[in-house]
């Protein structure tokens, strides 16, 4: 017979027989508590749990990759429904859907730049052979014109507004 006795928070099993056909062991447990069958070691995790989330401070995390090369490496596309904040962005290419804000958390246009005092946009060529810095305007199929600054043959700075047909 199998005897199970509740002794408060534990159960005591008496005359419990276990037989296995897959191995060579046959035995009987007598007067064992449920805690006697608990694992003898705990499973550890690299993550630390707090009341507000989890974190990992000891290496790199990879999503879609087994060999992350930065603190967080994501291989593949990501989808962020509440936006993403990046400090000190270094990127070879970026693609944004919706509005992008610099100095604002609620951009109202495709590119919205906000600042206190003077707000400037700086175009700087890192090449010694720079011929022209420009803002170019396009529709869905062709260039409409540009606003540019360049150095003429006498090394004088020139500001130019040029429609697509080249006439001023």
C-alpha positions in Angstrom: 0.0 0.0 0.0 1.0 3.6 -0.4 0.7 5.9 2.6 0.7 9.7 2.3 0.5 11.8 5.4 0.3 15.5 5.4 2.5 16.9 8.2 1.9 20.6 7.9 3.7 21.9 4.8 5.3 18.5 3.9 3.9 15.2 2.8 5.3 12.0 4.1 5.3 9.0 1.8 5.4 5.5 3.3 5.9 2.2 1.4 6.5 3.8 -1.9 7.9 1.3 -4.4 9.6 2.5 -7.6 10.5 0.0 -10.4 12.2 0.9 -13.6 12.5 -1.3 -16.7 14.9 1.0 -18.4 17.6 0.6 -15.9 18.7 -1.8 -13.2 17.3 -0.1 -10.1 14.4 -1.2 -8.0 13.9 0.2 -4.6 11.5 1.3 -1.9 11.2 4.7 -0.3 10.0 4.7 3.3 9.2 7.7 5.4 10.4 10.2 2.9 9.3 13.9 2.8 8.5 15.6 -0.5 11.5 17.9 0.1 13.8 14.8 -0.1 12.9 14.6 -3.8 13.8 18.2 -4.6 16.9 18.9 -6.8 20.1 19.1 -4.8 21.4 22.1 -6.7 19.8 25.3 -7.9 20.0 26.6 -11.5 21.9 29.8 -11.8 21.4 32.6 -14.4 23.6 35.2 -15.9 20.7 37.7 -15.5 19.9 39.5 -12.3 16.2 40.0 -11.5 14.9 43.1 -9.7 11.4 44.3 -8.8 11.3 46.3 -12.0 13.1 44.2 -14.6 16.2 42.1 -15.4 19.7 43.1 -16.3 23.0 41.6 -17.4 26.4 43.3 -16.6 29.0 40.7 -17.4 29.5 40.5 -21.2 27.6 40.8 -24.5 24.1 40.0 -25.5 23.2 38.7 -28.9 19.8 38.5 -30.6 19.9 36.4 -33.7 23.6 35.8 -33.3 25.8 33.5 -31.2 28.8 35.9 -31.4 27.8 39.4 -30.4 30.6 42.0 -31.0 29.1 44.8 -28.9 27.2 45.1 -25.6 24.0 44.4 -27.7 24.2 43.0 -31.2 21.0 42.4 -33.1 21.2 40.4 -36.3 18.1 41.1 -38.4 15.4 43.7 -38.3 13.9 45.1 -35.1 10.5 46.5 -34.5 10.0 49.1 -31.8 6.4 50.2 -31.1 7.3 53.0 -28.6 10.4 54.5 -30.3 14.1 54.1 -29.5 16.5 56.5 -28.0 20.2 56.4 -29.0 23.0 58.6 -27.6 26.1 59.1 -29.6 24.8 57.4 -32.8 27.5 56.0 -35.1 25.9 54.4 -38.1 26.9 53.6 -41.7 23.3 53.8 -42.7 20.0 54.4 -41.1 16.4 54.1 -42.1 13.6 55.7 -40.2 9.8 55.4 -40.7 7.8 58.4 -39.6 9.2 61.6 -38.1 12.7 62.1 -36.7 13.5 64.6 -34.0 16.7 66.2 -33.0 16.4 68.1 -29.7 12.7 67.1 -29.4 10.9 64.0 -28.3 7.8 64.9 -30.3 8.8 65.7 -33.9 6.0 67.1 -36.0 7.7 66.8 -39.4 9.9 64.2 -41.2 12.9 66.1 -39.8 12.3 68.4 -36.8 15.3 70.1 -35.3 14.7 72.1 -32.0 17.1 73.9 -29.8 17.4 76.9 -27.4 19.0 80.0 -28.9 20.5 79.7 -32.4 19.5 76.4 -34.1 21.8 75.5 -36.9 22.3 72.7 -39.5 25.9 72.1 -40.3 27.1 70.5 -43.5 30.8 69.6 -43.4 32.9 67.8 -45.9 35.8 65.7 -44.5 37.5 65.7 -47.9 40.1 68.3 -48.9 38.7 68.0 -52.5 35.3 69.2 -51.5 33.6 71.0 -54.4 30.2 71.8 -53.0 28.0 71.3 -49.9 24.3 71.2 -50.8 20.8 70.5 -49.8 19.0 68.9 -52.7 15.3 68.7 -53.4 13.5 65.9 -55.1 10.0 64.8 -56.0 9.2 61.1 -56.6 11.0 60.9 -59.9 13.7 63.6 -60.3 15.8 66.4 -58.7 14.0 69.7 -58.4 17.0 71.9 -57.4 19.5 72.6 -54.7 20.8 75.2 -52.3 24.5 75.0 -52.2 27.7 76.6 -51.0 31.0 76.2 -52.8 34.4 77.8 -53.4 34.9 79.4 -56.8 38.2 79.3 -58.8 39.6 82.3 -56.8 38.7 80.4 -53.5 35.9 82.7 -52.7 32.8 81.3 -51.0 29.7 81.3 -53.1 26.1 80.6 -52.1 23.8 79.4 -54.9 20.1 78.5 -55.3 19.8 76.4 -58.4 16.6 75.0 -59.9 16.9 71.7 -61.7 17.0 73.4 -65.2 20.2 75.2 -64.1 18.9 78.7 -64.5 18.8 81.2 -61.7 
